[in-house]
Each structure stands twice: as structure tokens, then as C-alpha cells.
Amino acid sequence: MSETAQIRIPATYMRGGTSKGVFFRRQDLPSAAQEPGALRDALLLRMIGSPDIYGKQIDGMGGASSSTSKAVIVDRSQRPGHDVDYLFAQLSIDRALVDWSGNCGNLSAAVGPFAISAGLVVGERIPADGIAEVRIWQANIGKTIIAHVPMRAGQVQEIGDFELDGVTFPAAEVVLDFLDPGADDGEAEGEIFPTGHCVDELDVPGLGRIEATLINAGIPTIFVAAADLGYSGRELQPAINSDPAALARLENLRAHGALRMGLISSLEQAAGRQHTPKLAFVAPAADFTASSGRQVHAGDIDLLVRAMSMGQLHHAMMGTAAVAIAAAAAIPGTLVNRAAGGGVRDQVCFGHPSGSLRVGAQVSQRDGRWQVDRVSMSRSARVLMEGWVRVPMTTMRVHPA
């Protein structure tokens, strides 16, 4: 094939939760890109349109935000008790960086529907009508997710009346259960609090000593009090993302938290690990105006949460960060639990820039250590386009190191 030609790769463009991404069956990728390595990374980056010095991803499938610069690879699972393996790639917009260090909770909602439609789930596990239970192995973090996918007349039901703040149109509800989402991948030796404490103190230049809850549930997350950063917790994207100095302070805080969590060995390494950990700031419930203009009332929520993703304030809430919020809210003494009013709780409703979200968590203590048994939340998903993506043949000249 001439190097002036383009490769055609079967793909599906999907919305999952408040994110969008390009979905592939592993078997449909070029053989050299079916395994980890520089070639697979280069292929996904070129497909999404990165790195783009203009920050727009015009020559690719990306949408110039962390929520839309994503790719998913799904394969039939050989793991007992699972239907599919799901691998997530967070793609940088302006750099040649593919971060495989964590999951995307929003796109997790689209994995079950995609797997069913792509023929990756055996037929006897799919009812013609009702709910299909798709058992997903999340390969990035080694965890199980159960997706409850609505079916009608043998097809995935995508249209419905479930409303999700951050998504304009209603759709069918997909319930996700994240089983045992705490750390056990070797980074934190099974302890959801990597330091063993539900509250730590970080000494951050420019911010001083600041309390933080460092938790690994769903995704490694650093929680701090909004007031300690000079914020109210009501902030929307322009207030943070238009302030380069604030973004730099927040990234410095994230780097110090990552170092304390043992995710990096030097502060400089944080620049190459943008997807994890997440940084979020919390505040007690208060009235605020969502980005849609809708008024959210303090009596309808338990607390306020704002979260950073890939160096920017997220427009809603990352699904994996919602898992961390649910887990931390359920454990007395964490900053999230304090902001929610303290006490024992198995669910929490939090306000985010686009509105609010309710999540539930089941936690327990074993040998004096907190365990997160299950986190549940509702999302929705929809196929936006399906066919082929085209990638210039020159991309395949990149070889693994």
C-alpha cells in the first residue's frame, strides 16, 4: 500500500455519560496496533488529531476537550466471569501523550451497549427485552464493572427519558456497578487511602499547608476544601480555565498529591501522568447557578464538588471521580464526608458545574481498614456514528521502542 494512502479502521463514535470517544474492537485494529506500544499510541493520536499546536484537533476525531479526546478498545474476554475486556486511552490534545493510567467512568456506560452491538457478548446472555447484564473487565485498573443495559426487540435501547446533567437530551438509563473499586493493582497494596489516613497534610509552595483526602476508589483522587484554595465551590469553567496562574497552582497541588500517593517518584513526572490522579475541591451545599442557567438549590444536594481533568476544570463530573466522591462521602472523617455534613451515609447527591448527580456506595471495614465494596450510578449512552475512521499510512511507520 502506498504511504500516501489511508488505512480504514472499523470504528464507532459514541457518547457515554458526559464524554465522547472512538470505540474499536481490538480485532479490527491493524495487527501491529493490537498490542501495547508506540505504534498503537501513534495510531490513536493521529486518529484523534493530536498533537495539535492549535489545540483544536481539527484534523481528527477529537473535540478539543478532555471529555472528547478519548479512545476505547474492547475485546471478548477470556477471563472467567466476564464478557468483555475494556481498555481506555486518554489522549492529550497538544502533546503526543497517551495516558493509560486510569479508567473513564463516563465512557464505561457505553462499553456494554457497544459490546452487545459489536457481537462481543454471547447471545445467550442477551435478552430480547429487559436488562442485559454485561460483565466488564476494566483492563487499565484491573477492576470489574457491571453494566445494566436496557434491551428492546433484541436491540440496545438508547432512547429514553433519563436525564443526565451535562447532556442536553434525555436517553435510556444505563446503571453501572463498580465492584470493589478500591486499589489493589500494586500501587497502593489494596489500601484505598495510600497513606493509611483519611486526611493528610500537604506542604505546597504557594499554598502552604493544606489538608487533603487522598483516595484510590474508581480513580486516584485528591480532595481538598474549596475554601483552602480561595474558592466557594460554586465555580464554573470560565472562572478557573481562564486563569493561567490558578491552573498552575492547581497542577502544582495535584503533583504534590500524586507524589504523596506514591503514583510518581518526583514532581516532574506529574507532567507525563495527566489523567491520574484527579484533583477535586469540595464545599458544603449551597445554592448555585449551573452552566445551563438552571438554579440548583442547597436543599437538593449534600455538597458541592468541582474537579480538574487534564489541566482544566471539568464541565460536569468524571464518572470515575464520582466513584471516588461516593466512596469518600461514605467514610466518616474524610473532607468529602465533612463537606456533606458528616455521619454515616450510603449515597450522596453533589452539585457540579452542569447540575447535580446522585451516587451510592457500600463500604465496610476489614481489619481496621476501609474497603469499598460497590459504587453505583446511572448514566446513559448513544451511538453517534459508525463506519470507519481513516488514518494516514505514514502513521504505521512508527515502530515500538
C-alpha positions in Angstrom: 0.0 0.0 0.0 1.3 3.5 -0.9 2.3 5.7 2.0 0.1 8.3 0.5 -2.9 6.1 1.2 -5.1 6.0 4.4 -5.9 3.0 6.5 -9.6 2.3 7.0 -10.4 1.0 10.5 -13.9 0.0 11.6 -15.0 2.2 14.5 -18.0 3.6 16.4 -18.2 7.1 17.7 -20.2 7.1 21.0 -21.3 9.3 23.8 -21.1 7.7 27.2 -22.2 9.9 30.1 -20.8 13.3 29.6 -17.9 12.2 27.4 -17.4 11.1 23.8 -14.9 8.7 22.4 -14.0 6.5 19.4 -14.6 2.8 20.1 -12.8 -0.1 18.4 -13.0 -3.8 18.5 -9.4 -5.0 19.2 -9.6 -7.4 16.3 -10.3 -4.6 13.9 -7.1 -2.6 14.7 -4.1 -3.2 12.4 -2.3 -6.3 13.8 0.7 -4.3 15.0 -1.6 -1.9 16.9 -3.4 -4.7 18.8 -0.7 -4.8 21.4 0.7 -2.0 23.7 3.5 0.1 22.2 4.5 3.2 20.4 2.7 2.2 17.2 -0.7 1.8 18.9 -0.2 5.1 20.7 0.8 6.9 17.4 -2.3 5.4 15.6 -4.7 6.6 18.3 -3.1 10.1 18.5 -3.3 10.6 14.7 -6.9 9.3 14.7 -7.9 11.8 17.3 -6.0 14.7 15.8 -3.1 15.1 18.3 -0.7 16.6 19.0 -2.3 19.8 17.7 -0.4 23.0 18.3 -3.6 25.0 17.7 -5.4 23.0 20.4 -8.5 22.3 18.2 -7.9 18.7 16.9 -9.3 19.8 13.5 -7.6 17.0 11.6 -9.0 14.2 13.7 -12.0 12.9 15.7 -11.3 14.8 18.9 -13.4 17.7 20.2 -10.6 19.8 21.7 -11.5 19.0 25.3 -10.5 16.2 27.8 -14.1 14.9 27.6 -13.9 14.3 23.9 -10.3 13.3 23.3 -10.7 9.6 24.2 -10.5 6.1 22.7 -11.7 2.7 23.8 -10.6 -0.8 22.8 -13.0 -3.7 23.6 -12.3 -7.4 23.2 -14.2 -10.6 24.1 -12.8 -11.6 27.5 -11.0 -14.8 28.3 -11.3 -14.0 32.0 -13.8 -16.2 33.9 -17.0 -14.5 34.9 -16.5 -11.6 32.4 -17.9 -10.9 28.9 -15.5 -8.3 27.6 -12.2 -6.6 28.3 -12.3 -2.8 28.1 -9.1 -0.6 27.7 -9.3 3.1 27.9 -7.0 5.7 26.4 -7.0 9.4 27.4 -5.3 11.3 24.6 -3.6 14.7 25.2 -4.7 17.5 22.8 -1.5 19.4 22.4 1.1 16.8 23.2 2.0 13.3 21.9 0.8 11.7 25.1 -1.5 8.8 25.6 -2.3 8.2 29.3 -3.3 4.6 30.1 -3.2 5.0 33.8 -6.9 5.1 34.6 -10.4 4.4 33.6 -13.1 6.7 32.2 -16.3 6.2 34.2 -18.4 8.1 31.7 -17.4 6.0 28.7 -17.8 2.9 30.9 -21.6 3.5 30.3 -21.1 3.0 26.5 -18.9 -0.2 26.8 -21.8 -2.6 27.4 -24.0 -1.2 24.6 -21.1 -1.2 22.2 -20.1 -4.7 23.2 -23.6 -6.1 22.6 -24.0 -4.3 19.2 -20.4 -5.3 18.1 -21.2 -9.0 18.7 -18.7 -9.4 21.6 -21.3 -10.7 24.1 -22.5 -14.3 23.6 -26.1 -14.4 22.5 -27.5 -16.4 25.4 -26.6 -13.6 27.8 -28.7 -11.0 25.9 -32.4 -10.9 26.5 -34.6 -9.8 23.6 -36.4 -7.5 26.1 -35.4 -6.4 29.5 -31.9 -5.7 31.0 -28.7 -7.3 29.7 -26.1 -7.6 32.4 -22.7 -7.1 30.7 -19.7 -8.1 32.9 -16.8 -5.8 32.0 -13.1 -6.3 33.0 -11.6 -2.8 33.1 -8.1 -3.6 32.0 -6.4 -0.3 32.9 -7.0 -0.7 36.6 -7.9 -4.4 36.9 -11.5 -4.0 38.1 -14.9 -5.3 37.4 -17.8 -3.2 36.2 -21.3 -4.5 35.7 -23.3 -2.6 33.1 -27.1 -3.0 33.1 -28.1 -2.3 29.5 -31.8 -1.9 28.5 -32.8 -4.1 25.5 -35.9 -3.9 23.3 -36.8 -6.2 20.5 -33.3 -7.7 20.5 -31.6 -4.3 20.2 -29.9 -2.0 22.7 -32.4 0.6 23.8 -30.7 4.0 23.5 -33.7 6.4 23.5 -35.5 7.1 26.8 -36.4 9.7 29.3 -33.5 9.5 31.7 -31.9 13.0 32.1 -28.2 13.5 33.0 -27.0 16.9 33.9 -24.3 17.9 31.4 -26.1 16.1 28.5 -28.7 18.2 26.7 -31.0 15.4 25.5 -32.6 12.5 27.5 -31.8 8.9 26.7 -32.2 5.4 28.1 -30.7 4.8 31.6 -27.7 2.6 32.0 -26.9 1.6 35.6 -23.3 0.9 36.4 -22.0 -1.1 39.3 -18.3 -0.6 40.1 -17.3 -3.7 42.1 -14.5 -3.3 44.8 -13.3 -0.1 43.1 -10.5 0.4 45.7 -6.8 0.0 44.9 -5.3 -3.4 44.6 -3.2 -3.1 41.5 0.1 -3.0 43.3 0.3 0.8 43.5 -1.3 1.1 46.9 -1.3 -2.5 48.1 -5.1 -2.7 48.5 -5.4 0.4 50.7 -7.9 2.9 49.4 -6.1 5.5 51.4 -2.5 5.2 50.1 -1.1 6.9 53.2 -3.3 5.0 55.6 -5.1 8.2 56.7 -8.4 9.6 55.6 -6.9 13.1 55.9 -3.3 14.2 55.2 -1.5 17.5 55.1 0.4 18.6 52.0 3.0 21.3 52.1 2.6 23.0 48.7 4.7 26.1 47.7 2.4 29.0 47.1 -0.4 27.4 49.0 1.2 26.4 52.3 0.0 23.5 54.4 -3.3 22.2 53.1 -5.5 19.3 54.2 -6.2 16.7 51.7 -8.1 13.4 51.4 -6.1 11.1 49.2 -8.2 8.1 48.0 -8.0 5.5 45.3 -11.5 4.4 44.5 -12.6 4.4 40.9 -9.6 6.6 40.1 -6.8 8.1 42.3 -8.2 11.4 43.6 -7.0 14.3 45.7 -9.8 16.1 47.6 -9.2 19.5 49.2 -11.5 22.1 50.7 -12.6 24.8 48.3 -12.1 27.4 51.0 -8.5 26.5 51.4 -7.9 27.4 47.7 -9.9 30.6 48.0 -12.9 29.2 46.2 -16.6 28.8 47.1 -17.3 25.5 45.3 -19.8 27.3 43.0 -17.2 28.0 40.3 -17.9 27.3 36.6 -15.3 26.6 33.9 -14.5 30.2 32.9 -13.6 31.2 36.5 -10.8 28.6 36.6 -9.8 27.8 33.0 -9.3 31.5 32.0 -6.8 32.0 34.9 -3.4 30.6 33.9 -2.0 31.3 37.4 -4.8 29.4 39.1 -4.3 26.4 36.7 -0.6 26.4 37.5 -1.3 26.4 41.3 -3.8 23.6 40.9 -1.5 21.5 38.8 1.3 22.0 41.4 -1.1 20.9 44.1 -2.0 17.8 42.0 1.7 17.0 41.6 2.3 17.1 45.3 -0.7 14.9 46.0 0.5 12.4 43.3 3.9 12.3 45.0 2.3 11.7 48.4 0.1 8.9 47.0 3.2 7.1 45.6 2.0 7.5 42.0 5.1 9.3 40.9 8.6 9.4 42.4 9.4 13.0 41.5 7.2 16.1 41.0 8.5 16.4 37.4 6.8 13.1 36.5 3.3 14.6 37.0 3.5 16.3 33.6 3.6 12.9 31.9 0.7 11.5 34.0 -2.1 13.9 33.3 -5.1 11.5 33.6 -4.3 10.4 37.2 -4.6 11.4 39.9 -7.6 13.7 39.7 -7.9 16.8 41.8 -11.2 18.0 43.2 -12.3 20.6 45.7 -15.4 20.4 47.9 -17.6 22.7 49.8 -20.8 22.4 51.9 -24.1 22.6 49.9 -25.1 26.0 48.7 -27.3 27.5 46.0 -25.6 27.9 42.7 -26.3 28.5 39.0 -25.3 25.7 36.7 -23.7 26.3 33.3 -27.1 25.7 31.7 -28.5 28.6 33.7 -30.6 26.3 35.9 -30.7 27.1 39.6 -29.5 24.3 41.9 -30.8 24.6 45.4 -28.8 23.8 48.5 -31.7 21.7 49.9 -31.5 19.4 46.9 -27.8 18.4 47.3 -25.5 17.3 50.0 -22.3 19.2 48.9 -20.5 20.9 46.1 -17.7 19.4 44.1 -15.5 20.8 41.3 -12.9 18.6 39.6 -9.9 19.1 37.4 -9.3 16.9 34.3 -6.3 17.1 32.1 -5.4 20.5 33.5 -8.8 22.1 33.1 -11.9 22.4 35.3 -14.3 19.7 34.0 -17.7 20.8 32.6 -19.6 18.3 34.8 -18.0 15.4 36.6 -15.8 12.5 35.5 -17.5 9.2 36.2 -14.5 7.7 38.0 -14.2 10.8 40.2 -17.9 10.3 41.0 -16.9 6.8 42.3 -14.3 8.4 44.5 -16.8 11.0 45.7 -19.3 8.3 46.7 -16.7 6.3 48.5 -15.1 9.2 50.3 -18.6 10.6 51.3 -19.4 7.2 52.9 -16.3 7.2 55.1 -16.5 9.3 58.3 -13.8 11.9 58.6 -12.8 12.5 55.0 -13.0 16.0 53.6 -15.8 14.9 51.4 -17.8 13.4 54.3 -17.2 16.6 56.3 -18.5 18.8 53.5 -21.6 16.6 53.2 -22.3 17.2 56.9 -20.6 14.1 58.4 -22.2 11.0 59.7 -22.8 7.6 58.0 -24.3 7.6 54.5 -24.7 5.2 51.7 -25.5 7.7 49.0 -24.7 11.3 48.2 -26.0 13.9 45.8 -23.4 16.5 44.8 -23.5 19.7 42.8 -21.2 20.1 39.9 -20.8 22.8 37.2 -23.6 21.3 35.0 -26.0 20.4 37.8 -26.1 17.5 40.2 -25.5 13.8 40.4 -26.6 11.1 42.9 -24.2 8.2 43.5 -24.3 5.4 46.1 -21.6 3.4 47.8 -21.3 0.4 50.1 -18.3 0.5 52.3 -17.0 -1.8 55.1 -14.1 -2.1 57.5 -11.9 -5.2 57.5 -9.0 -5.5 60.0 -9.4 -1.8 60.7 -9.0 -0.8 57.0 -11.8 0.7 54.9 -13.0 -1.2 51.9 -15.3 0.0 49.1 -17.5 -3.0 48.1 -19.6 -1.3 45.4 -20.4 2.0 43.9 -23.5 2.5 41.7 -24.5 5.3 39.5 -26.8 5.9 36.5 -25.5 7.2 33.1 -26.7 7.0 29.5 -25.0 6.2 26.2 -25.7 6.5 22.5 -24.1 5.7 19.2 -23.4 8.9 17.3 -21.8 7.5 14.2 -20.4 4.2 13.0 -18.3 3.1 10.0 -14.6 3.6 9.5 -12.0 6.1 10.7 -9.2 6.9 8.3 -5.6 7.3 9.4 -2.7 8.2 7.1 -0.5 5.2 6.2 2.6 7.2 7.3 1.4 6.7 10.9 2.3 3.0 10.6 6.0 3.8 10.1 6.2 4.4 13.8 7.7 1.3 15.5 7.7 0.3 19.2 10.8 1.2 21.0 
